[in-house]
Amino acid sequence: MAVGLLVGAAPAWPGSGSSATVALSSYVAGARPVALTLRLDYPMQCGSPGPGPATVTLPAAMTVPPTIKAAAVLVDGKPAETVARSGRQILVGLPSKPGIMCDVIAPGTLTIRFTAAVRLGNPSAAGTYFVRATTDSRSFAAKLVIRAR
């Protein structure tokens, strides 16, 4: 299953050095199951994404199962510590901070991948949708373009 091009890089807020992109395994309306990869770029302390959870809000038109297993969601390539769903919002547990942290603040990337095992479904209509996310005090939005069958 090939991941499509990253679509919709958008600054989280102007001048912040932060952005969000989203990619799907299929951009076709009604496709199911699809894998969704959300990439959040923002300043991090020592590469740590900060305290969790990350809250991902999917478009209302997407199909989201009632429960999601933590093992089906990858955070930087590893299974999420926890996953909880509340309506359109999915709370994804982030890795704990290491015991001792350095003082370096530098650009970092948090990648959250909802694998096909989650069983997300694309909106049934072509159009532009937004995937939103928050981590700690940062807010992000990434544009998702769904094409007709």
N, C-alpha and C positions, 0 to 999 in steps of 0.2 A: 504494500500500500504506500504509494508515494505521497509525500507532503507537498502541497502546492507552494507557490511563491508566497513570501511574507507580504501581506497586504496591510496598508493603512498605518504606517508608522506615524504616530501623532505625539507631540510633546504632552507630557502630563500637565505641565503648566509652563508658560513661556519663560525662557531663561533658566530653567531648572536643571538642564542636562539630563532630563528624564524623558523616556518615551515608551510606547507599548506597540507591539505588533502581534498579529494573530495569524495563524495558518491552519488550514483544514486539510484532511486527507482527500476530500472531494468538495468542490464548490457548487455542485449541482443541487438545485432545489429538491427537497424531499429525500436526499441521500441519507441512508441510515444503515449501520452505525458509522459514525465518522469520528476520527481522532482530531482533537483540537489542541493546538500548541499555542500557549500565550507566553510571550517573552516581554519581561519588564526590565528596562534599563534605567538605573538610577544610582546616585551616590550611595555607597555602602561602606560600613566600617569593617576593614579587614576582609572584605568579600562576603560578610555575613548579611543576609537579607533583612535582618532586624527581627523584632518580636512578631510572632504570628498571632492569629492566623492571617493568611491572605484571603480576602473575600473577592470572589469572582462572580459577577452578575452576568448571566447569559441573556440574550434577547428573548423576549416573551414568546416569539414564534418558534424557538428551538424546542425540540423534544428532549426532556430531561427525565431520567428514571426517578422513581420515588426514593431509592437508596443507591448509594455509590460506595463501593468497597475502596478502602484506602490504598490497597495494592494496585488498583487500576488507575491511580493518579500518581504521576511521577513529578517530583520536585527536584530539579537539577539532576535528573536521571535516576533518582532513588525513590522508592515508594513513599508516599506522604505519610507523615506520622499519624494524622487523623484527617477525616473528611466528614463533614456534616452538611446537610442540605436544608435550606429554609426557603421555600418558594423557588424563585429564580436565582437565589444566591447560594453559592457553594463555598463553604469555609474550609480552607486547606491549611492544615497544620504545617508550619515551617520548622526546619531543623533548629535545635537548641543552639544557643551561642556557646562557643567553646569557653572553658573556664577563664582563661586569660585572653584579653583582646588587645590588639595593638591599637595605636592611635591614628592609623592611616585611613583617611576617607578618600576613596577613589571610585571611578565608575565601575559598576558591577552589573551583573545580569542574573535575574531570577527567571527560570524557565519552568512553567507548570504545564504538564502534558496530560490531557485527559485521553487515555488510550481508547481504542475501539471497544474494549471490554466494558467501558462505562455505558455504552449504548446511547450516546447523544445522537440526535437527529437534526439535520438542517431544516431551516424554515421551508415550508411547502411552496412559498412564492419567491420569485427572484426579487432582488432588491438590495439595499444597503442597510446593514444592521450594525449595532455596536456591542462589543464585549467590554465591560467595565471591570475594574479591579481596584482594590485598596490594599495597601500594606502599611501598617503603623499609621503615619499621618500623610501618606502619599496617595493620590488618586490618579487613575489612568483610564484612558478610553482608546480602543483600537477599532478601526473600521473593518467590517467584514462584508465582502461583496459576494452575494449568492447569484448564480446565473440560472437561467431557465433550463429545463431538461432538454 
